Amino acid sequence: MELLQLEVQLLREQLALTGKFLPESFFSHGGDNDGLQIMLHFPNMLQKITLLSNQIKAKVSFSQSFWIYAIKLAIKIVSITYLKNFAKFAIEFVQ
């Protein structure tokens, strides 16, 4: 766990240094950084759902049909939450 925290800290420092070479428009509201964050969000979300699913599977035994239902439900919940946040972002962007 400590090694992971160290790696995260080093990556943040690297990003901070690299960001100094990017134009300000990259970080401005609606800039390329927003698109990049969205591209990174979905794989991250999938990894979290997979990790959670594997942990639950290891601790509780359910039928395969239950898991299919549970995963579809989790994806719907996460998608709805994301869409609500995206809608708020879009409204703020337009105003």
PANU-236482 format. One record per residue: residue number from 1; residue in one letter; chain; x, y, z of N, C-alpha, C, O in turn. Coordinates in pm, whole numbers, m for minus. Layout:
BEGIN
+------+------+------+--------+--------+--------+--------+---------+--------+--------+--------+--------+--------+--------+--------+
: sero : pami : lovo :  neast : nnorth :    nup : caeast : canorth :   caup :  ceast : cnorth :    cup :  oeast : onorth :    oup :
+------+------+------+--------+--------+--------+--------+---------+--------+--------+--------+--------+--------+--------+--------+
:  NUM :    A :    A :      X :      Y :      Z :      X :       Y :      Z :      X :      Y :      Z :      X :      Y :      Z :
...
+------+------+------+--------+--------+--------+--------+---------+--------+--------+--------+--------+--------+--------+--------+
***
This chain:
BEGIN
+------+------+------+--------+--------+--------+--------+---------+--------+--------+--------+--------+--------+--------+--------+
: sero : pami : lovo :  neast : nnorth :    nup : caeast : canorth :   caup :  ceast : cnorth :    cup :  oeast : onorth :    oup :
+------+------+------+--------+--------+--------+--------+---------+--------+--------+--------+--------+--------+--------+--------+
:    1 :    M :    A :     82 :   m119 :      0 :      0 :       0 :      0 :     86 :    126 :      0 :     55 :    223 :    m68 :
:    2 :    E :    A :    194 :    124 :     76 :    283 :     240 :     81 :    351 :    263 :    m54 :    372 :    377 :    m94 :
:    3 :    L :    A :    385 :    153 :   m123 :    446 :     167 :   m254 :    348 :    229 :   m354 :    387 :    310 :   m438 :
:    4 :    L :    A :    223 :    191 :   m344 :    121 :     248 :   m432 :    104 :    398 :   m405 :     92 :    477 :   m498 :
:    5 :    Q :    A :    104 :    436 :   m277 :     92 :     578 :   m242 :    212 :    657 :   m294 :    197 :    769 :   m341 :
:    6 :    L :    A :    331 :    597 :   m285 :    451 :     662 :   m336 :    442 :    680 :   m488 :    477 :    785 :   m541 :
:    7 :    E :    A :    396 :    577 :   m556 :    382 :     584 :   m702 :    282 :    692 :   m742 :    305 :    767 :   m837 :
:    8 :    V :    A :    171 :    700 :   m670 :     70 :     803 :   m699 :    130 :    942 :   m676 :    107 :   1032 :   m757 :
:    9 :    Q :    A :    204 :    958 :   m569 :    266 :    1087 :   m540 :    365 :   1127 :   m651 :    367 :   1242 :   m694 :
:   10 :    L :    A :    445 :   1031 :   m697 :    541 :    1060 :   m803 :    471 :   1095 :   m934 :    516 :   1183 :  m1007 :
:   11 :    L :    A :    362 :   1026 :   m964 :    287 :    1056 :  m1087 :    224 :   1194 :  m1080 :    219 :   1266 :  m1180 :
:   12 :    R :    A :    175 :   1233 :   m963 :    118 :    1367 :   m948 :    225 :   1474 :   m966 :    200 :   1578 :  m1028 :
:   13 :    E :    A :    342 :   1450 :   m912 :    451 :    1545 :   m928 :    492 :   1556 :  m1075 :    518 :   1665 :  m1125 :
:   14 :    Q :    A :    497 :   1442 :  m1143 :    532 :    1441 :  m1285 :    428 :   1518 :  m1366 :    462 :   1594 :  m1456 :
:   15 :    L :    A :    301 :   1498 :  m1334 :    194 :    1569 :  m1404 :    203 :   1719 :  m1379 :    181 :   1799 :  m1470 :
:   16 :    A :    A :    234 :   1757 :  m1256 :    247 :    1900 :  m1224 :    360 :   1963 :  m1305 :    347 :   2074 :  m1354 :
:   17 :    L :    A :    471 :   1891 :  m1318 :    584 :    1944 :  m1396 :    550 :   1948 :  m1544 :    584 :   2045 :  m1613 :
:   18 :    T :    A :    485 :   1845 :  m1595 :    449 :    1839 :  m1736 :    346 :   1947 :  m1769 :    350 :   2005 :  m1877 :
:   19 :    G :    A :    254 :   1974 :  m1677 :    151 :    2074 :  m1698 :    206 :   2214 :  m1722 :    140 :   2297 :  m1784 :
:   20 :    K :    A :    326 :   2239 :  m1674 :    387 :    2371 :  m1693 :    422 :   2397 :  m1839 :    440 :   2512 :  m1879 :
:   21 :    F :    A :    433 :   2291 :  m1919 :    469 :    2305 :  m2060 :    345 :   2311 :  m2150 :    358 :   2330 :  m2271 :
:   22 :    L :    A :    228 :   2295 :  m2092 :    105 :    2298 :  m2171 :     46 :   2439 :  m2169 :     64 :   2513 :  m2072 :
:   23 :    P :    A :    m23 :   2477 :  m2277 :    m83 :    2611 :  m2279 :   m197 :   2622 :  m2177 :   m255 :   2521 :  m2138 :
:   24 :    E :    A :   m227 :   2744 :  m2135 :   m334 :    2766 :  m2037 :   m469 :   2718 :  m2089 :   m555 :   2678 :  m2011 :
:   25 :    S :    A :   m488 :   2723 :  m2221 :   m616 :    2681 :  m2279 :   m642 :   2532 :  m2254 :   m758 :   2489 :  m2255 :
:   26 :    F :    A :   m536 :   2455 :  m2232 :   m554 :    2312 :  m2203 :   m630 :   2293 :  m2072 :   m714 :   2203 :  m2062 :
:   27 :    F :    A :   m602 :   2376 :  m1974 :   m662 :    2361 :  m1842 :   m788 :   2446 :  m1824 :   m856 :   2433 :  m1722 :
:   28 :    S :    A :   m819 :   2532 :  m1919 :   m937 :    2618 :  m1904 :  m1065 :   2536 :  m1914 :  m1065 :   2424 :  m1967 :
:   29 :    H :    A :  m1174 :   2592 :  m1863 :  m1304 :    2527 :  m1864 :  m1345 :   2497 :  m2008 :  m1351 :   2588 :  m2090 :
:   30 :    G :    A :  m1372 :   2371 :  m2039 :  m1408 :    2330 :  m2174 :  m1288 :   2303 :  m2262 :  m1303 :   2282 :  m2382 :
:   31 :    G :    A :  m1169 :   2304 :  m2204 :  m1047 :    2279 :  m2281 :  m1022 :   2131 :  m2300 :  m1105 :   2047 :  m2265 :
:   32 :    D :    A :   m907 :   2100 :  m2355 :   m871 :    1961 :  m2383 :   m862 :   1876 :  m2257 :   m882 :   1755 :  m2262 :
:   33 :    N :    A :   m834 :   1939 :  m2145 :   m824 :    1865 :  m2019 :   m957 :   1799 :  m1983 :   m958 :   1689 :  m1928 :
:   34 :    D :    A :  m1068 :   1866 :  m2013 :  m1199 :    1808 :  m1983 :  m1221 :   1679 :  m2062 :  m1269 :   1579 :  m2008 :
:   35 :    G :    A :  m1187 :   1682 :  m2189 :  m1199 :    1562 :  m2272 :  m1109 :   1451 :  m2222 :  m1148 :   1334 :  m2221 :
:   36 :    L :    A :   m989 :   1487 :  m2181 :   m895 :    1388 :  m2127 :   m949 :   1326 :  m1999 :   m938 :   1205 :  m1979 :
:   37 :    Q :    A :  m1008 :   1408 :  m1913 :  m1065 :    1356 :  m1788 :  m1179 :   1259 :  m1815 :  m1193 :   1158 :  m1744 :
:   38 :    I :    A :  m1261 :   1288 :  m1916 :  m1370 :    1197 :  m1951 :  m1314 :   1066 :  m2004 :  m1364 :    958 :  m1969 :
:   39 :    M :    A :  m1211 :   1073 :  m2087 :  m1150 :     951 :  m2141 :  m1091 :    864 :  m2030 :  m1095 :    741 :  m2039 :
:   40 :    L :    A :  m1038 :    926 :  m1927 :   m981 :     852 :  m1815 :  m1087 :    802 :  m1718 :  m1066 :    704 :  m1647 :
:   41 :    H :    A :  m1201 :    870 :  m1716 :  m1306 :     836 :  m1619 :  m1367 :    698 :  m1644 :  m1386 :    621 :  m1550 :
:   42 :    F :    A :  m1396 :    666 :  m1769 :  m1466 :     541 :  m1798 :  m1383 :    416 :  m1769 :  m1435 :    323 :  m1707 :
:   43 :    P :    A :  m1256 :    408 :  m1810 :  m1177 :     290 :  m1771 :  m1160 :    279 :  m1619 :  m1159 :    169 :  m1565 :
:   44 :    N :    A :  m1145 :    392 :  m1552 :  m1134 :     394 :  m1407 :  m1261 :    340 :  m1343 :  m1255 :    261 :  m1249 :
:   45 :    M :    A :  m1376 :    382 :  m1395 :  m1504 :     337 :  m1343 :  m1518 :    186 :  m1365 :  m1565 :    115 :  m1276 :
:   46 :    L :    A :  m1479 :    137 :  m1481 :  m1487 :      m6 :  m1510 :  m1397 :    m87 :  m1416 :  m1437 :   m193 :  m1369 :
:   47 :    Q :    A :  m1278 :    m37 :  m1388 :  m1187 :    m106 :  m1296 :  m1246 :   m112 :  m1156 :  m1236 :   m215 :  m1089 :
:   48 :    K :    A :  m1308 :     m5 :  m1111 :  m1369 :      m4 :   m978 :  m1485 :   m101 :   m970 :  m1498 :   m173 :   m870 :
:   49 :    I :    A :  m1568 :   m105 :  m1073 :  m1681 :    m199 :  m1073 :  m1630 :   m343 :  m1074 :  m1684 :   m427 :  m1002 :
:   50 :    T :    A :  m1528 :   m371 :  m1153 :  m1470 :    m505 :  m1159 :  m1410 :   m545 :  m1025 :  m1430 :   m657 :   m979 :
:   51 :    L :    A :  m1337 :   m454 :   m963 :  m1277 :    m481 :   m832 :  m1383 :   m509 :   m728 :  m1372 :   m605 :   m651 :
:   52 :    L :    A :  m1486 :   m427 :   m725 :  m1596 :    m446 :   m631 :  m1667 :   m579 :   m656 :  m1698 :   m652 :   m561 :
:   53 :    S :    A :  m1691 :   m611 :   m781 :  m1757 :    m736 :   m816 :  m1674 :   m856 :   m772 :  m1728 :   m953 :   m718 :
:   54 :    N :    A :  m1544 :   m850 :   m794 :  m1456 :    m962 :   m754 :  m1452 :   m979 :   m602 :  m1449 :  m1092 :   m552 :
:   55 :    Q :    A :  m1452 :   m869 :   m530 :  m1451 :    m878 :   m384 :  m1581 :   m937 :   m332 :  m1580 :  m1018 :   m239 :
:   56 :    I :    A :  m1692 :   m897 :   m390 :  m1821 :    m952 :   m348 :  m1829 :  m1100 :   m382 :  m1877 :  m1180 :   m302 :
:   57 :    K :    A :  m1784 :  m1137 :   m501 :  m1785 :   m1278 :   m542 :  m1703 :  m1364 :   m446 :  m1741 :  m1477 :   m416 :
:   58 :    A :    A :  m1592 :  m1310 :   m400 :  m1505 :   m1387 :   m310 :  m1570 :  m1409 :   m173 :  m1542 :  m1508 :   m107 :
:   59 :    K :    A :  m1654 :  m1316 :   m132 :  m1712 :   m1325 :      2 :  m1851 :  m1388 :      4 :  m1891 :  m1445 :    106 :
:   60 :    V :    A :  m1925 :  m1380 :   m106 :  m2063 :   m1429 :   m109 :  m2083 :  m1510 :   m235 :  m2035 :  m1473 :   m342 :
:   61 :    S :    A :  m2153 :  m1621 :   m224 :  m2180 :   m1699 :   m344 :  m2325 :  m1679 :   m389 :  m2419 :  m1703 :   m314 :
:   62 :    F :    A :  m2338 :  m1634 :   m511 :  m2469 :   m1614 :   m573 :  m2469 :  m1685 :   m708 :  m2364 :  m1723 :   m760 :
:   63 :    S :    A :  m2587 :  m1700 :   m764 :  m2597 :   m1762 :   m896 :  m2545 :  m1665 :  m1002 :  m2534 :  m1545 :   m979 :
:   64 :    Q :    A :  m2515 :  m1720 :  m1120 :  m2462 :   m1638 :  m1228 :  m2565 :  m1535 :  m1274 :  m2529 :  m1421 :  m1306 :
:   65 :    S :    A :  m2692 :  m1572 :  m1277 :  m2795 :   m1477 :  m1320 :  m2804 :  m1357 :  m1225 :  m2831 :  m1245 :  m1269 :
:   66 :    F :    A :  m2781 :  m1381 :  m1096 :  m2780 :   m1270 :  m1002 :  m2667 :  m1174 :  m1034 :  m2685 :  m1052 :  m1031 :
:   67 :    W :    A :  m2549 :  m1229 :  m1065 :  m2434 :   m1143 :  m1093 :  m2457 :  m1061 :  m1219 :  m2419 :   m944 :  m1224 :
:   68 :    I :    A :  m2517 :  m1121 :  m1318 :  m2546 :   m1046 :  m1441 :  m2640 :   m929 :  m1408 :  m2619 :   m817 :  m1453 :
:   69 :    Y :    A :  m2743 :   m958 :  m1331 :  m2837 :    m853 :  m1291 :  m2767 :   m745 :  m1208 :  m2787 :   m626 :  m1233 :
:   70 :    A :    A :  m2686 :   m785 :  m1112 :  m2618 :    m690 :  m1023 :  m2521 :   m600 :  m1100 :  m2515 :   m479 :  m1075 :
:   71 :    I :    A :  m2448 :   m657 :  m1193 :  m2352 :    m577 :  m1271 :  m2426 :   m480 :  m1361 :  m2385 :   m364 :  m1374 :
:   72 :    K :    A :  m2533 :   m525 :  m1425 :  m2612 :    m434 :  m1509 :  m2670 :   m320 :  m1426 :  m2672 :   m205 :  m1470 :
:   73 :    L :    A :  m2717 :   m352 :  m1307 :  m2773 :    m250 :  m1218 :  m2665 :   m150 :  m1176 :  m2689 :    m29 :  m1174 :
:   74 :    A :    A :  m2548 :   m200 :  m1142 :  m2438 :    m111 :  m1101 :  m2399 :    m18 :  m1215 :  m2374 :    100 :  m1193 :
:   75 :    I :    A :  m2394 :    m72 :  m1337 :  m2359 :      11 :  m1452 :  m2465 :    119 :  m1474 :  m2432 :    233 :  m1504 :
:   76 :    K :    A :  m2592 :     83 :  m1458 :  m2699 :     182 :  m1474 :  m2687 :    292 :  m1368 :  m2702 :    410 :  m1399 :
:   77 :    I :    A :  m2661 :    253 :  m1244 :  m2651 :     351 :  m1136 :  m2535 :    446 :  m1161 :  m2549 :    568 :  m1148 :
:   78 :    V :    A :  m2420 :    391 :  m1197 :  m2302 :     474 :  m1223 :  m2328 :    564 :  m1344 :  m2289 :    681 :  m1343 :
:   79 :    S :    A :  m2392 :    511 :  m1448 :  m2420 :     590 :  m1567 :  m2515 :    705 :  m1536 :  m2494 :    817 :  m1583 :
:   80 :    I :    A :  m2619 :    678 :  m1458 :  m2714 :     783 :  m1423 :  m2645 :    892 :  m1342 :  m2667 :   1011 :  m1365 :
:   81 :    T :    A :  m2563 :    852 :  m1247 :  m2489 :     949 :  m1167 :  m2398 :   1032 :  m1255 :  m2391 :   1154 :  m1240 :
:   82 :    Y :    A :  m2328 :    965 :  m1347 :  m2238 :    1038 :  m1437 :  m2316 :   1135 :  m1525 :  m2274 :   1249 :  m1544 :
:   83 :    L :    A :  m2430 :   1091 :  m1578 :  m2510 :    1176 :  m1666 :  m2563 :   1298 :  m1590 :  m2568 :   1408 :  m1645 :
:   84 :    K :    A :  m2602 :   1279 :  m1464 :  m2648 :    1393 :  m1384 :  m2534 :   1495 :  m1367 :  m2555 :   1615 :  m1382 :
:   85 :    N :    A :  m2415 :   1445 :  m1337 :  m2300 :    1535 :  m1319 :  m2264 :   1602 :  m1451 :  m2229 :   1720 :  m1453 :
:   86 :    F :    A :  m2273 :   1526 :  m1561 :  m2242 :    1583 :  m1691 :  m2344 :   1690 :  m1729 :  m2308 :   1793 :  m1786 :
:   87 :    A :    A :  m2471 :   1666 :  m1696 :  m2575 :    1765 :  m1725 :  m2548 :   1894 :  m1647 :  m2562 :   2003 :  m1703 :
:   88 :    K :    A :  m2510 :   1882 :  m1521 :  m2477 :    2000 :  m1441 :  m2359 :   2076 :  m1504 :  m2360 :   2198 :  m1511 :
:   89 :    F :    A :  m2260 :   2001 :  m1549 :  m2143 :    2061 :  m1612 :  m2183 :   2132 :  m1741 :  m2137 :   2244 :  m1767 :
:   90 :    A :    A :  m2268 :   2069 :  m1821 :  m2310 :    2129 :  m1948 :  m2389 :   2257 :  m1925 :  m2371 :   2355 :  m1997 :
:   91 :    I :    A :  m2476 :   2257 :  m1824 :  m2555 :    2376 :  m1793 :  m2463 :   2489 :  m1748 :  m2480 :   2604 :  m1789 :
:   92 :    E :    A :  m2365 :   2457 :  m1663 :  m2271 :    2560 :  m1618 :  m2188 :   2611 :  m1734 :  m2156 :   2730 :  m1740 :
:   93 :    F :    A :  m2153 :   2523 :  m1825 :  m2069 :    2561 :  m1940 :  m2144 :   2658 :  m2032 :  m2084 :   2752 :  m2084 :
:   94 :    V :    A :  m2273 :   2635 :  m2051 :  m2353 :    2718 :  m2140 :  m2377 :   2855 :  m2078 :  m2382 :   2955 :  m2150 :
:   95 :    Q :    A :  m2392 :   2861 :  m1947 :  m2421 :    2989 :  m1881 :  m2304 :   3077 :  m1874 :  m2313 :   3188 :  m1821 :
+------+------+------+--------+--------+--------+--------+---------+--------+--------+--------+--------+--------+--------+--------+
***
